[in-house]
Amino acid sequence: MQRQYRLKSSNAFKYIYKKGETVSSSKLVLHFVKSNKGLKVGFSVSKAVGKSVVRNRVKRLLRENFRALIDRVDSGYSYIVSAKPQAAEMDFHELGRALEDLLNKAGKLR
């Protein structure tokens, strides 16, 4: 994912968690809020998902899947994608379908 799309500061994460809307599935949770700065995306994978190797793998897969969808995603929002523990058992394509379904459910895909 390109640097311009990254959500970096902890204050930005806190703002989205506090003020944003939430849509969830059995494997992922999507938090989003209207943004003046254009499309920004952050990924959150808790220790409940697994050890650091597993968490980092899930984050890499989520980033790559989101990158593939970036031209179809509504760019007026900031997003946080959080993984639930079941996400650790998914492969690349399953995670991609789950992410796409979640964005569709939220109405953020064109």
C-alpha positions as CSV (number, residue, x, y, z in Angstrom):
1,M,0.0,0.0,0.0
2,Q,1.3,3.4,-0.9
3,R,2.4,5.7,1.9
4,Q,-0.1,8.4,1.0
5,Y,-3.0,6.1,2.0
6,R,-1.6,5.0,5.4
7,L,-3.3,6.0,8.6
8,K,-0.4,6.6,11.0
9,S,-1.2,8.5,14.2
10,S,-2.8,7.0,17.2
11,N,-5.0,10.0,17.5
12,A,-6.4,9.3,14.0
13,F,-7.1,5.7,15.1
14,K,-8.8,6.9,18.3
15,Y,-10.9,9.4,16.4
16,I,-12.2,6.7,14.0
17,Y,-13.0,4.3,16.8
18,K,-14.8,7.0,18.8
19,K,-16.7,8.9,16.0
20,G,-16.9,6.4,13.2
21,E,-19.4,3.8,12.1
22,T,-18.8,0.1,12.3
23,V,-19.7,-2.9,10.1
24,S,-18.6,-6.4,11.0
25,S,-18.6,-9.9,9.7
26,S,-17.5,-13.2,11.3
27,K,-13.8,-12.6,10.4
28,L,-13.3,-8.8,10.1
29,V,-14.5,-5.5,11.4
30,L,-14.6,-2.2,9.4
31,H,-14.6,1.2,11.1
32,F,-15.0,4.2,8.9
33,V,-15.6,8.0,9.2
34,K,-15.9,10.8,6.7
35,S,-12.6,12.4,6.0
36,N,-11.4,15.8,4.5
37,K,-7.9,14.4,3.8
38,G,-9.0,11.7,1.3
39,L,-8.6,8.0,1.6
40,K,-6.7,6.8,4.6
41,V,-6.5,3.2,5.8
42,G,-5.2,1.5,9.0
43,F,-5.1,-2.1,10.0
44,S,-5.5,-3.5,13.5
45,V,-4.8,-7.1,14.5
46,S,-4.9,-7.9,18.2
47,K,-3.0,-10.4,20.2
48,A,-6.1,-12.6,20.2
49,V,-5.4,-13.4,16.6
50,G,-2.1,-15.1,17.4
51,K,1.6,-14.6,17.9
52,S,3.5,-11.8,16.1
53,V,4.3,-13.9,13.1
54,V,0.6,-14.7,12.5
55,R,-0.5,-11.1,13.2
56,N,2.0,-9.6,10.8
57,R,1.0,-12.2,8.1
58,V,-2.7,-11.2,8.5
59,K,-1.8,-7.5,8.3
60,R,0.3,-8.1,5.1
61,L,-2.6,-10.0,3.5
62,L,-5.1,-7.4,4.5
63,R,-2.9,-4.6,3.1
64,E,-2.4,-6.4,-0.2
65,N,-6.1,-7.2,-0.6
66,F,-7.0,-3.6,0.2
67,R,-4.4,-2.3,-2.3
68,A,-6.1,-4.3,-5.0
69,L,-9.5,-2.8,-4.2
70,I,-8.2,0.8,-3.7
71,D,-9.5,2.2,-7.0
72,R,-13.0,0.9,-6.2
73,V,-13.2,2.2,-2.6
74,D,-15.0,5.4,-1.7
75,S,-12.2,7.9,-1.2
76,G,-14.0,10.3,1.0
77,Y,-13.5,8.2,4.1
78,S,-10.8,7.0,6.5
79,Y,-11.0,3.3,7.3
80,I,-9.7,0.9,10.0
81,V,-9.8,-2.9,9.2
82,S,-9.6,-5.0,12.3
83,A,-9.1,-8.8,12.2
84,K,-10.9,-11.2,14.4
85,P,-9.2,-14.4,15.6
86,Q,-10.8,-16.5,12.8
87,A,-8.9,-14.4,10.2
88,A,-5.6,-16.2,11.1
89,E,-6.9,-19.4,9.5
90,M,-7.8,-17.8,6.2
91,D,-5.7,-17.7,3.1
92,F,-5.1,-14.7,0.7
93,H,-8.2,-15.2,-1.5
94,E,-10.6,-15.9,1.4
95,L,-9.4,-12.8,3.2
96,G,-9.8,-10.8,0.0
97,R,-13.4,-12.0,-0.5
98,A,-14.2,-11.3,3.2
99,L,-12.8,-7.7,2.9
100,E,-14.7,-7.1,-0.4
101,D,-17.9,-8.4,1.2
102,L,-17.4,-6.2,4.2
103,L,-16.9,-3.1,2.1
104,N,-20.0,-3.9,0.0
105,K,-22.0,-4.4,3.2
106,A,-20.9,-0.9,4.3
107,G,-21.7,0.5,0.9
108,K,-18.2,1.8,0.3
109,L,-17.4,0.0,-3.0
110,R,-18.2,1.3,-6.4
